[in-house]
């Protein structure tokens, strides 16, 4: 891979010089104290990224007005008494050579003031926030002047707190300044009117001038802005090119180019998934770069350091902003600079960081359990090296082995298949972004002092012979296909059976239902499949052949069933999902589910909720609604997705036979990658 000469070259934003061109994006965490000061948890989180080698950290939103909190546990710069706590944060970041700026904002329509102070949110006009569901009132002219002063005072406090510059949030038709700048929200008819460029710019420009005047004209200011709002009636890139020089004249020292606007699906075009192209905001950044002479930063699905270097080499931007990749691996900059490409734990676009904010109350990363728990999850050298036996080579087993090895334990990992991966291999097949995590884990198994024993099924007798100090059982779940009248038909396959086929284990995979020539081919290829059939190869081969007909009925609408349905539909099958519950993929959050719904719709998958599959026919299934109404859904192949059940037989059999035993991942209960990784990290830190 080519060297990253430009990515790791210094650059200046105004008077602020950065050691490299990698910037950490501001991401709301819910790690702050209730009084809106940085907590030790938040400091640890940012310090880990500074230690990892990033050039500039942009701290999440700091509100300028006390009653108008952005989140229950977000930051503030609304009073001088907050300065000292921010000094502790900037000092910790500076200790590792990174620079840091706060993102200064008034939440405006996104304010949680009604929940905490019993007053309404405020905005340029009356709108209802898609993020909170709350309706704001319109600001009076004198209140606008007060808000402008509040921005300026917050900027002064930022400088006194030791920050190296500041950022104003003007993006996404969101918060106060972004709402004034967007014709979607600004419906005023006075001097701040939303019908003219000058009117929409009046508030942001006044704020920029206020911030510069109070903090100093030598104190760098960056602006987060949507290059293209990507919404009907909103500002496109030509509109942003028009206003960019005016913003520079007002005092902007660099542009932080994002895209999209807030919507009912919560940031569909802002925090984008795997269906969006890499670097989706790069064309907008390149267009803005043509009309201004200040540095341009760009964010949005830039996960690969080499891709980042290519953007810089093509002069499409001057700095690269990464958000989720910094959650997945705080050491990404250092690893990239050292050429350790395979050691980078790459973001898999699973949206857990977004969804965990709502389900768990704070940001977490599915593949990096230490995110937000940097002070708790530390893989320091253990006082005493112990003999650790890990049973299962899926994500939980490999992550546990990785952590235990880094702590200095003597680790042996047993896997009954002829390759590592477990259920993650199947997950990679239907969600290709998972590939990077599987490759990362397998690489770590090869590089760390972990003894791997493949093709070894562990029994209680084997454990007693090995005599480990610690056993970690990470076998994965039992996947059980439902019992339905007619499920023995030749047109019926199951989720467990398909996984058996993928693994090259054909005795229980339903292979006997396939035509003779197909069975023969699978049997001949079985040794190769067991060792070498990767997810990427499966994706290529299934474009040529799959053991299913043209019309497929998938019984079961969990995440695995839905992703399988999309996978089949992308390969030309007409797919129907039959689900007894009232929703698809109940095990994932709103963001991931919304993306999945879009993929199902885009690929023409029919989803039938609240219906029970009563009987399987040679050419379809009989389903019944909750009211007992029956109908036939046609299908050449019926796939029973399967239900996840606990797999605790071995761990129970080992109780009392070993000094310490732990269970990790889905063998206890369903939790997907996030649970596998969290369990493994917790166990590794204990032993």
C-alpha positions as CSV (number, residue, x, y, z in Angstrom):
1,X,0.0,0.0,0.0
2,X,1.3,3.5,-0.9
3,X,2.7,5.7,1.9
4,X,0.4,8.3,3.4
5,X,2.7,11.2,2.9
6,X,0.0,13.9,2.7
7,X,-2.3,12.5,5.3
8,X,0.5,12.6,7.9
9,X,1.9,16.0,6.9
10,X,1.3,19.1,9.1
11,X,-1.2,21.8,8.2
12,X,-2.3,25.1,9.7
13,X,-5.9,26.3,10.3
14,X,-5.4,29.9,10.9
15,X,-2.8,30.1,13.7
16,X,-3.4,26.5,14.8
17,X,-0.8,24.0,13.4
18,X,-1.8,20.3,13.4
19,X,0.7,17.4,13.3
20,X,-1.4,15.6,10.7
21,X,-4.6,16.0,8.6
22,X,-6.8,13.5,10.5
23,X,-9.6,15.1,12.5
24,X,-12.0,13.4,14.9
25,X,-15.6,14.4,14.2
26,X,-17.8,15.7,17.0
27,X,-20.1,12.9,18.2
28,X,-22.6,13.2,21.0
29,X,-21.7,10.7,23.7
30,X,-23.8,11.3,26.8
31,X,-20.7,10.9,28.9
32,X,-20.7,14.4,30.5
33,X,-21.7,15.3,34.1
34,X,-25.2,16.5,34.9
35,X,-23.9,20.0,35.3
36,X,-22.6,20.0,31.7
37,X,-19.0,19.7,32.7
38,X,-16.6,17.1,31.3
39,X,-16.6,13.9,33.4
40,X,-13.6,11.7,33.9
41,X,-15.3,9.2,31.6
42,X,-15.4,11.8,28.8
43,X,-11.8,12.9,29.5
44,X,-10.6,9.3,29.2
45,X,-12.6,8.8,26.0
46,X,-11.0,11.9,24.3
47,X,-7.6,11.2,25.8
48,X,-7.6,7.7,24.2
49,X,-8.1,9.3,20.7
50,X,-5.4,11.9,21.3
51,X,-3.0,9.1,22.4
52,X,-3.9,7.3,19.2
53,X,-2.3,10.0,17.1
54,X,-5.2,12.1,15.6
55,X,-4.2,15.6,14.7
56,X,-7.3,17.5,15.8
57,X,-10.2,16.5,18.1
58,X,-13.5,18.3,17.7
59,X,-15.3,18.0,21.0
60,X,-19.1,17.4,20.9
61,X,-21.7,20.2,21.1
62,X,-21.1,22.7,23.9
63,X,-24.3,24.7,24.4
64,X,-24.1,28.5,24.9
65,X,-27.4,28.9,26.9
66,X,-27.9,27.1,30.2
67,X,-31.7,26.4,29.9
68,X,-31.3,25.1,26.4
69,X,-29.5,21.8,26.9
70,X,-28.7,19.7,23.9
71,X,-28.8,16.3,25.7
72,X,-29.4,15.3,29.3
73,X,-25.6,14.7,29.7
74,X,-24.0,17.0,27.1
75,X,-21.5,19.8,27.6
76,X,-21.9,23.5,28.2
77,X,-19.9,26.7,27.9
78,X,-22.6,29.1,29.1
79,X,-20.8,30.3,32.3
80,X,-17.3,31.1,33.5
81,X,-17.6,28.6,36.2
82,X,-17.4,25.8,33.6
83,X,-13.9,27.0,32.3
84,X,-11.9,25.0,34.9
85,X,-13.5,21.7,34.1
86,X,-12.8,22.2,30.4
87,X,-9.2,23.0,31.2
88,X,-8.9,19.5,32.6
89,X,-10.1,18.1,29.3
90,X,-7.8,20.2,27.1
91,X,-4.8,19.5,29.3
92,X,-5.4,15.7,28.9
93,X,-5.6,16.0,25.1
94,X,-2.6,18.3,24.8
95,X,-0.5,15.9,26.8
96,X,-0.5,13.6,23.7
97,X,0.2,16.2,21.1
98,X,-3.3,16.6,19.6
99,X,-5.1,19.9,19.2
100,X,-8.7,20.3,20.3
101,X,-11.6,22.6,19.5
102,X,-15.2,22.6,21.0
103,X,-18.2,22.6,18.7
104,X,-20.1,25.6,20.0
105,X,-23.8,25.8,19.4
106,X,-27.2,26.8,20.7
107,X,-29.5,23.8,20.3
108,X,-32.4,26.0,19.1
109,X,-35.3,23.7,17.9
110,X,-33.4,20.7,19.3
111,X,-33.2,22.1,22.8
112,X,-34.4,19.9,25.7
113,X,-35.5,23.0,27.7
114,X,-39.1,21.8,28.0
115,X,-37.9,18.7,29.9
116,X,-35.5,20.5,32.3
117,X,-36.8,24.0,32.6
118,X,-40.4,23.9,31.4
119,X,-39.8,26.4,28.7
120,X,-40.2,25.8,24.9
121,X,-37.3,25.4,22.5
122,X,-36.6,28.4,20.2
123,X,-35.8,28.8,16.6
124,X,-36.0,31.3,13.7
125,X,-39.5,30.0,13.0
126,X,-42.0,27.6,14.5
127,X,-40.9,24.0,13.6
128,X,-41.2,20.6,15.2
129,X,-37.9,18.8,15.7
130,X,-37.7,15.4,14.1
131,X,-35.1,14.5,16.7
132,X,-37.1,15.4,19.8
133,X,-40.7,15.7,18.6
134,X,-40.9,19.1,20.4
135,X,-42.2,22.3,18.8
136,X,-40.2,25.5,19.2
137,X,-41.4,29.1,19.3
138,X,-40.1,31.9,17.2
139,X,-37.3,34.1,18.6
140,X,-38.0,37.9,18.9
141,X,-35.4,40.3,17.5
142,X,-34.0,41.2,20.9
143,X,-33.6,37.5,21.8
144,X,-31.6,37.0,18.6
145,X,-29.2,39.7,19.7
146,X,-28.9,37.9,23.1
147,X,-28.1,34.6,21.4
148,X,-25.4,36.2,19.3
149,X,-23.7,37.5,22.4
150,X,-24.0,34.1,24.1
151,X,-22.1,32.5,21.2
152,X,-19.4,35.2,21.6
153,X,-19.1,34.6,25.3
154,X,-18.8,30.9,24.9
155,X,-16.0,31.4,22.4
156,X,-14.1,33.5,24.9
157,X,-14.5,30.8,27.5
158,X,-13.2,28.2,25.0
159,X,-10.0,30.2,24.6
160,X,-9.6,30.6,28.4
161,X,-10.2,26.9,28.8
162,X,-7.2,26.1,26.7
163,X,-8.8,25.1,23.5
164,X,-6.9,25.7,20.3
165,X,-9.8,27.1,18.3
166,X,-13.5,26.7,18.0
167,X,-16.2,25.3,15.6
168,X,-19.7,26.7,15.0
169,X,-22.4,24.2,14.0
170,X,-24.3,25.5,11.0
171,X,-25.1,22.1,9.3
172,X,-28.0,19.9,8.6
173,X,-30.9,22.4,9.0
174,X,-30.3,21.7,12.7
175,X,-29.9,23.6,15.9
176,X,-30.1,27.4,15.9
177,X,-27.5,28.6,13.5
178,X,-28.2,25.7,11.1
179,X,-31.9,26.5,11.2
180,X,-31.4,30.2,10.4
181,X,-29.2,29.2,7.4
182,X,-31.7,26.7,6.0
183,X,-34.8,27.7,4.0
184,X,-36.4,24.5,5.2
185,X,-36.7,26.0,8.7
186,X,-36.3,29.7,8.3
187,X,-39.6,31.2,7.4
188,X,-39.0,34.7,8.8
189,X,-40.0,37.8,6.9
190,X,-37.8,40.4,8.7
191,X,-34.1,41.1,8.3
192,X,-33.3,37.5,9.1
193,X,-35.7,36.2,6.5
194,X,-35.3,32.8,5.0
195,X,-36.3,33.8,1.4
196,X,-33.0,35.5,0.6
197,X,-29.3,34.6,0.9
198,X,-28.6,37.7,2.9
199,X,-31.4,37.0,5.3
200,X,-30.4,33.4,5.9
201,X,-26.7,34.4,6.4
202,X,-27.4,37.3,8.8
203,X,-27.5,35.3,12.0
204,X,-24.5,32.9,11.2
205,X,-22.4,35.9,10.1
206,X,-23.3,37.9,13.2
207,X,-22.4,34.9,15.4
208,X,-19.1,34.3,13.7
209,X,-18.2,38.0,14.1
210,X,-19.2,37.9,17.8
211,X,-17.1,34.7,18.4
212,X,-14.1,36.2,16.7
213,X,-14.5,39.5,18.6
214,X,-14.7,37.9,22.0
215,X,-12.2,35.1,21.5
216,X,-9.7,37.0,19.4
217,X,-9.3,37.3,15.6
218,X,-6.2,35.1,15.9
219,X,-8.3,32.3,17.5
220,X,-9.2,29.9,14.6
221,X,-12.8,29.2,13.8
222,X,-14.1,26.3,11.7
223,X,-17.7,25.9,10.5
224,X,-19.6,22.7,10.1
225,X,-21.8,23.0,7.1
226,X,-23.8,20.8,4.8
227,X,-22.2,21.1,1.4
228,X,-25.3,19.7,-0.2
229,X,-28.4,19.4,2.0
230,X,-29.8,16.6,-0.2
231,X,-33.5,17.4,0.4
232,X,-36.2,18.8,-1.8
233,X,-36.3,22.6,-1.6
234,X,-33.0,22.7,0.3
235,X,-29.6,24.2,-0.5
236,X,-27.5,22.4,-3.0
237,X,-23.8,22.7,-3.6
238,X,-24.2,25.7,-5.9
239,X,-25.9,27.5,-3.0
240,X,-23.1,26.6,-0.6
241,X,-20.5,27.8,-3.1
242,X,-22.3,31.1,-3.2
243,X,-22.2,31.7,0.5
244,X,-18.8,30.2,1.3
245,X,-16.8,33.3,0.4
246,X,-19.1,35.4,2.5
247,X,-18.5,33.2,5.5
248,X,-14.7,33.4,5.0
249,X,-15.0,37.2,4.9
250,X,-16.9,37.1,8.2
251,X,-14.1,35.2,9.8
252,X,-14.2,31.4,9.0
253,X,-10.8,29.8,8.9
254,X,-11.8,26.4,7.6
255,X,-14.9,24.5,6.4
256,X,-16.0,21.2,7.9
257,X,-18.1,19.8,5.1
258,X,-20.9,17.3,5.9
259,X,-24.2,16.8,4.1
260,X,-27.9,16.1,4.4
261,X,-30.5,17.4,6.8
262,X,-32.2,16.1,9.9
263,X,-35.3,14.0,8.9
264,X,-38.0,11.8,10.4
265,X,-35.7,8.8,10.1
266,X,-33.0,10.6,12.2
267,X,-30.1,11.6,10.0
268,X,-30.6,9.3,7.0
269,X,-28.3,11.4,4.9
270,X,-26.0,12.6,7.7
271,X,-24.9,9.4,9.5
272,X,-24.9,7.1,6.5
273,X,-24.9,3.3,6.2
274,X,-23.3,0.8,3.9
275,X,-25.8,1.6,1.2
276,X,-24.2,5.0,0.7
277,X,-21.0,5.5,-1.4
278,X,-17.7,6.0,0.4
279,X,-16.7,9.7,0.6
280,X,-20.2,10.8,-0.3
281,X,-19.4,14.5,0.7
282,X,-16.1,14.7,-1.2
283,X,-17.6,16.2,-4.4
284,X,-19.2,19.0,-2.3
285,X,-15.9,19.6,-0.4
286,X,-14.0,19.8,-3.7
287,X,-16.6,22.3,-5.1
288,X,-16.3,24.5,-2.0
289,X,-12.5,24.3,-2.2
290,X,-12.7,25.9,-5.7
291,X,-14.3,29.1,-4.3
292,X,-12.4,29.8,-1.0
293,X,-8.7,29.8,0.0
294,X,-9.0,28.3,3.5
295,X,-8.6,24.7,4.4
296,X,-11.4,22.3,3.6
297,X,-12.2,19.3,5.9
298,X,-14.5,16.6,4.7
299,X,-16.5,13.9,6.6
300,X,-18.7,11.0,5.6
301,X,-17.9,7.3,5.0
302,X,-14.1,7.8,4.9
303,X,-13.0,4.7,6.8
304,X,-9.8,3.7,4.9
305,X,-6.6,5.7,5.4
306,X,-5.5,5.0,1.8
307,X,-8.8,6.4,0.5
308,X,-8.2,9.4,2.7
309,X,-4.8,9.9,1.2
310,X,-6.2,9.7,-2.3
311,X,-8.7,12.5,-1.5
312,X,-5.9,14.7,-0.4
313,X,-3.6,13.8,-3.3
314,X,-6.4,14.7,-5.7
315,X,-6.7,18.1,-4.0
316,X,-10.4,17.5,-3.2
317,X,-9.9,18.4,0.5
318,X,-7.2,19.4,2.9
319,X,-8.1,17.4,6.0
320,X,-10.1,14.2,6.6
321,X,-12.6,14.0,9.3
322,X,-13.5,10.6,10.8
323,X,-16.2,9.9,13.3
324,X,-17.2,6.2,13.7
325,X,-13.8,4.9,12.7
326,X,-12.4,6.7,15.7
327,X,-14.9,4.9,17.9
328,X,-14.0,1.5,16.5
329,X,-10.2,2.1,16.8
330,X,-8.7,5.1,18.7
331,X,-5.3,3.9,17.5
332,X,-6.3,4.2,13.8
333,X,-4.0,7.2,13.1
334,X,-1.0,5.7,14.7
335,X,-1.5,2.3,13.1
336,X,-2.0,3.8,9.7
337,X,1.2,6.0,10.1
338,X,3.2,2.9,11.0
339,X,1.8,0.9,8.0
340,X,-0.1,-1.6,10.3
341,X,-3.1,-1.8,8.0
342,X,-4.3,-5.2,9.1
343,X,-4.2,-4.2,12.8
344,X,-6.8,-1.4,12.3
345,X,-10.2,-2.4,13.7
346,X,-12.4,-0.9,11.0
347,X,-16.0,0.4,11.5
348,X,-18.6,-2.0,10.2
349,X,-21.4,0.5,9.7
350,X,-23.7,-1.4,12.0
351,X,-25.2,1.8,13.5
352,X,-24.8,0.5,17.1
353,X,-23.1,3.8,18.1
354,X,-26.2,5.7,17.1
355,X,-28.8,3.2,18.3
356,X,-27.0,2.6,21.7
357,X,-27.5,6.3,22.4
358,X,-31.3,5.6,22.6
359,X,-31.3,2.0,24.0
360,X,-28.5,2.3,26.6
361,X,-28.4,6.0,27.2
362,X,-24.9,6.7,25.9
363,X,-22.7,6.0,22.9
364,X,-21.1,2.6,22.5
365,X,-19.3,0.7,19.7
366,X,-20.3,-2.8,18.8
367,X,-16.8,-3.9,17.9
368,X,-14.9,-1.9,20.5
369,X,-16.3,-2.5,24.0
370,X,-13.7,0.0,25.5
371,X,-15.4,3.0,23.8
372,X,-16.8,5.1,26.7
373,X,-15.2,2.6,29.2
374,X,-11.5,3.5,28.6
375,X,-11.0,3.8,32.4
376,X,-12.6,0.4,33.1
377,X,-11.5,-1.8,30.2
378,X,-7.7,-1.8,30.2
379,X,-5.7,-4.7,28.9
380,X,-2.7,-4.1,31.2
381,X,-0.4,-7.0,32.0
382,X,-1.9,-9.3,34.6
383,X,0.0,-9.9,37.8
384,X,0.1,-13.6,37.1
385,X,0.0,-15.5,33.8
386,X,-2.7,-18.1,33.7
387,X,-3.5,-21.0,31.4
388,X,-6.6,-19.9,29.5
389,X,-8.7,-22.3,27.4
390,X,-11.1,-20.5,24.9
391,X,-13.8,-22.7,23.4
392,X,-15.2,-21.3,20.2
393,X,-13.6,-19.4,17.3
394,X,-16.3,-16.9,16.7
395,X,-16.1,-13.2,17.5
396,X,-16.6,-13.7,21.3
397,X,-13.9,-16.4,21.4
398,X,-11.4,-14.5,19.3
399,X,-11.9,-11.3,21.2
400,X,-11.5,-13.0,24.5
401,X,-8.4,-14.7,23.3
402,X,-7.0,-11.4,22.0
403,X,-7.6,-9.7,25.3
404,X,-6.2,-12.5,27.4
405,X,-3.1,-12.8,25.3
406,X,-2.4,-9.1,25.5
407,X,-2.7,-9.4,29.3
408,X,0.1,-12.0,29.2
409,X,-1.9,-15.2,29.7
410,X,-1.1,-18.5,28.0
411,X,-4.1,-18.8,25.6
412,X,-5.3,-21.8,23.5
413,X,-8.3,-21.4,21.4
414,X,-10.3,-24.5,20.2
415,X,-12.7,-24.4,17.3
416,X,-14.6,-27.5,15.9
417,X,-14.7,-26.1,12.4
418,X,-11.6,-26.0,10.1
419,X,-11.6,-22.2,10.1
420,X,-12.2,-19.3,12.5
421,X,-15.2,-17.1,12.3
422,X,-18.2,-19.0,13.7
423,X,-21.5,-17.3,13.0
424,X,-19.7,-14.1,12.0
425,X,-18.8,-15.9,8.7
426,X,-22.4,-16.1,7.8
427,X,-23.0,-12.5,9.0
428,X,-20.2,-11.4,6.7
429,X,-21.9,-13.1,3.7
430,X,-25.1,-11.1,4.0
431,X,-23.6,-7.9,5.4
432,X,-20.2,-7.4,3.7
433,X,-19.0,-4.6,6.1
434,X,-18.6,-7.3,8.7
435,X,-15.7,-8.7,6.7
436,X,-13.3,-6.1,8.0
437,X,-14.0,-7.2,11.6
438,X,-13.6,-10.9,10.9
439,X,-10.3,-10.2,9.1
440,X,-9.1,-8.0,12.0
441,X,-9.8,-10.8,14.6
442,X,-8.2,-13.5,12.5
443,X,-5.1,-11.3,12.0
444,X,-4.8,-10.8,15.7
445,X,-5.0,-14.5,16.3
446,X,-2.1,-15.0,13.9
447,X,0.0,-12.2,15.4
448,X,-0.5,-12.7,19.1
449,X,0.8,-15.7,21.1
450,X,-2.5,-17.6,20.8
451,X,-2.3,-21.4,20.1
452,X,-5.1,-22.3,17.6
453,X,-6.6,-25.8,17.5
454,X,-9.0,-26.2,14.5
455,X,-11.2,-29.1,13.9
456,X,-11.3,-29.9,17.7
457,X,-14.6,-30.3,19.4
458,X,-14.2,-29.8,23.1
459,X,-15.6,-32.3,25.6
460,X,-15.5,-32.2,29.4
461,X,-13.0,-35.0,29.3
462,X,-10.7,-32.9,27.0
463,X,-10.9,-29.9,29.4
464,X,-10.0,-32.2,32.4
465,X,-7.0,-33.4,30.4
466,X,-5.8,-29.9,29.5
467,X,-6.2,-28.7,33.1
468,X,-6.7,-24.9,32.4
469,X,-6.9,-22.3,35.1
470,X,-9.7,-20.5,33.2
471,X,-12.2,-21.7,30.6
472,X,-14.1,-19.3,28.4
473,X,-17.0,-20.9,26.6
474,X,-17.9,-18.9,23.5
475,X,-19.7,-21.6,21.4
476,X,-22.4,-19.4,19.9
477,X,-26.1,-20.2,20.1
478,X,-28.2,-23.2,19.1
479,X,-30.1,-22.1,16.0
480,X,-33.3,-24.1,15.9
481,X,-35.7,-24.2,13.0
482,X,-39.4,-24.0,13.9
483,X,-41.5,-27.1,13.5
484,X,-44.2,-26.5,10.9
485,X,-46.5,-29.0,9.1
486,X,-44.7,-29.9,5.8
487,X,-41.3,-28.8,6.9
488,X,-39.8,-32.1,5.6
489,X,-40.6,-31.2,2.0
490,X,-37.8,-31.1,-0.6
491,X,-38.5,-27.4,-1.1
492,X,-37.7,-26.6,2.5
493,X,-34.3,-25.4,3.8
494,X,-33.4,-23.9,7.2
495,X,-31.1,-21.3,8.5
496,X,-29.1,-23.9,10.4
497,X,-28.9,-26.0,7.3
498,X,-27.6,-23.2,5.1
499,X,-24.9,-22.4,7.7
500,X,-23.9,-26.1,7.6
501,X,-23.6,-25.9,3.8
502,X,-21.5,-22.8,4.0
503,X,-19.2,-24.6,6.4
504,X,-18.9,-27.6,4.2
505,X,-20.6,-29.8,6.7
506,X,-23.3,-31.5,4.6
507,X,-24.7,-34.3,6.8
508,X,-27.3,-32.0,8.4
509,X,-27.5,-29.2,5.9
510,X,-30.5,-30.4,3.8
511,X,-28.2,-31.3,1.0
512,X,-30.2,-34.5,0.4
513,X,-33.0,-32.3,-0.9
514,X,-30.9,-30.9,-3.8
515,X,-30.6,-32.5,-7.3
516,X,-28.0,-35.2,-7.6
517,X,-25.5,-33.2,-9.6
518,X,-25.6,-30.4,-7.0
519,X,-25.2,-32.8,-4.1
520,X,-22.2,-34.3,-5.9
521,X,-20.6,-30.9,-6.4
522,X,-21.0,-29.9,-2.8
523,X,-19.6,-33.2,-1.5
524,X,-16.5,-32.9,-3.8
525,X,-16.0,-29.3,-2.7
526,X,-16.6,-30.0,1.0
527,X,-12.9,-30.1,2.1
528,X,-12.2,-26.8,0.2
529,X,-15.4,-25.2,1.7
530,X,-14.4,-26.1,5.2
531,X,-11.1,-24.4,5.0
532,X,-11.2,-21.8,2.3
533,X,-14.7,-20.7,1.4
534,X,-14.7,-17.1,2.6
535,X,-17.7,-14.7,2.8
536,X,-16.5,-12.8,-0.3
537,X,-16.2,-16.0,-2.3
538,X,-19.7,-17.0,-1.2
539,X,-21.0,-13.7,-2.4
540,X,-19.4,-14.2,-5.8
541,X,-20.4,-17.8,-6.2
542,X,-24.0,-17.2,-5.3
543,X,-24.4,-14.8,-8.1
544,X,-23.9,-17.9,-10.3
545,X,-25.8,-20.5,-8.3
546,X,-27.8,-20.9,-5.1
547,X,-29.8,-23.9,-3.9
548,X,-33.1,-22.0,-4.0
549,X,-35.8,-21.4,-6.6
550,X,-36.9,-18.1,-8.2
551,X,-39.6,-17.5,-5.6
552,X,-38.5,-17.7,-1.9
553,X,-40.5,-17.5,1.3
554,X,-38.4,-16.7,4.4
555,X,-40.2,-17.7,7.6
556,X,-38.8,-15.4,10.3
557,X,-38.2,-11.7,10.2
558,X,-35.3,-11.2,12.7
559,X,-32.1,-9.5,11.6
560,X,-30.7,-12.7,10.1
561,X,-33.9,-13.4,8.2
562,X,-34.1,-9.9,6.8
563,X,-30.5,-9.7,5.7
564,X,-30.9,-13.1,4.1
565,X,-34.0,-11.9,2.2
566,X,-32.1,-8.8,0.9
567,X,-29.1,-11.1,-0.1
568,X,-31.5,-13.4,-2.1
569,X,-33.4,-10.5,-3.7
570,X,-30.1,-8.9,-4.8
571,X,-29.5,-12.1,-6.7
572,X,-32.7,-12.0,-8.6
573,X,-35.1,-13.9,-6.3
574,X,-38.6,-12.8,-5.6
575,X,-38.7,-12.9,-1.8
576,X,-41.5,-12.8,0.8
577,X,-40.8,-12.6,4.6
578,X,-43.5,-14.1,6.8
579,X,-43.2,-12.9,10.5
580,X,-45.5,-13.6,13.3
581,X,-44.5,-10.5,15.3
582,X,-45.4,-6.9,14.7
583,X,-42.0,-5.8,13.6
584,X,-38.9,-6.9,11.7
585,X,-35.4,-7.2,13.3
586,X,-36.5,-6.5,16.9
587,X,-33.0,-7.1,18.2
588,X,-31.6,-3.9,16.5
589,X,-32.3,-0.2,17.1
590,X,-34.1,2.4,15.1
591,X,-31.3,3.5,12.8
592,X,-30.3,0.0,11.7
593,X,-33.9,-1.0,11.4
594,X,-34.8,2.0,9.2
595,X,-31.8,1.2,6.9
596,X,-32.9,-2.4,6.7
597,X,-36.5,-1.4,5.9
598,X,-35.1,0.7,3.0
599,X,-33.0,-2.2,1.7
600,X,-36.0,-4.5,1.8
601,X,-38.2,-2.0,-0.1
602,X,-35.5,-1.1,-2.6
603,X,-35.0,-4.8,-3.5
604,X,-38.8,-5.6,-3.8
605,X,-39.0,-7.8,-0.7
606,X,-42.6,-8.3,0.5
607,X,-42.9,-8.2,4.3
608,X,-45.9,-9.8,5.9
609,X,-46.1,-9.1,9.7
610,X,-48.5,-10.5,12.3
611,X,-49.0,-13.7,10.4
612,X,-48.3,-17.3,11.3
613,X,-47.0,-19.9,8.9
614,X,-49.3,-22.9,9.5
615,X,-48.3,-25.3,6.7
616,X,-45.7,-25.6,4.0
617,X,-46.9,-26.8,0.6
618,X,-44.8,-28.0,-2.4
619,X,-45.2,-24.5,-4.0
620,X,-45.6,-22.1,-1.1
621,X,-47.0,-21.8,2.5
622,X,-50.3,-21.3,4.1
623,X,-50.4,-18.4,6.5
624,X,-53.0,-17.2,9.0
625,X,-53.6,-13.7,10.3
626,X,-54.3,-13.0,14.0
627,X,-58.0,-13.0,13.1
628,X,-57.7,-16.5,11.6
629,X,-57.9,-15.4,7.9
630,X,-55.8,-17.8,5.8
631,X,-54.1,-17.4,2.4
632,X,-51.4,-19.1,0.3
633,X,-48.1,-17.3,-0.3
634,X,-46.4,-18.8,-3.4
635,X,-42.8,-19.9,-3.3
636,X,-40.5,-22.5,-4.9
637,X,-38.3,-22.6,-1.8
638,X,-39.2,-22.1,1.8
639,X,-36.4,-21.1,4.2
640,X,-37.0,-21.4,8.0
641,X,-34.8,-18.7,9.4
642,X,-34.5,-20.4,12.8
643,X,-34.8,-19.2,16.4
644,X,-31.8,-18.5,18.6
645,X,-31.7,-20.7,21.7
646,X,-29.1,-20.9,24.6
647,X,-26.2,-23.3,24.2
648,X,-25.1,-24.0,27.7
649,X,-24.7,-27.7,27.9
650,X,-20.9,-27.6,27.9
651,X,-20.6,-24.8,30.4
652,X,-23.0,-26.6,32.8
653,X,-21.1,-29.8,32.4
654,X,-17.8,-28.0,33.3
655,X,-19.1,-26.5,36.5
656,X,-17.0,-27.7,39.4
657,X,-14.4,-29.3,37.1
658,X,-12.3,-26.1,36.4
659,X,-11.2,-23.3,38.8
660,X,-12.9,-20.6,36.7
661,X,-15.4,-20.7,33.9
662,X,-17.0,-17.8,31.9
663,X,-19.6,-17.8,29.2
664,X,-19.3,-15.2,26.4
665,X,-21.5,-14.2,23.4
666,X,-24.8,-15.7,22.1
667,X,-24.5,-19.1,23.8
668,X,-26.2,-17.5,26.8
669,X,-28.6,-15.2,25.1
670,X,-28.9,-13.4,21.8
671,X,-26.8,-10.2,21.6
672,X,-25.1,-10.1,18.2
673,X,-21.6,-8.8,17.8
674,X,-22.0,-6.1,20.4
675,X,-22.6,-8.7,23.2
676,X,-19.9,-11.0,21.9
677,X,-17.3,-8.3,22.1
678,X,-18.5,-6.8,25.3
679,X,-18.6,-10.1,27.1
680,X,-15.1,-11.0,25.8
681,X,-13.6,-7.7,26.9
682,X,-15.1,-7.9,30.3
683,X,-13.9,-11.4,30.9
684,X,-10.4,-10.6,29.6
685,X,-10.1,-7.7,32.0
686,X,-11.1,-9.8,34.9
687,X,-8.8,-12.8,34.6
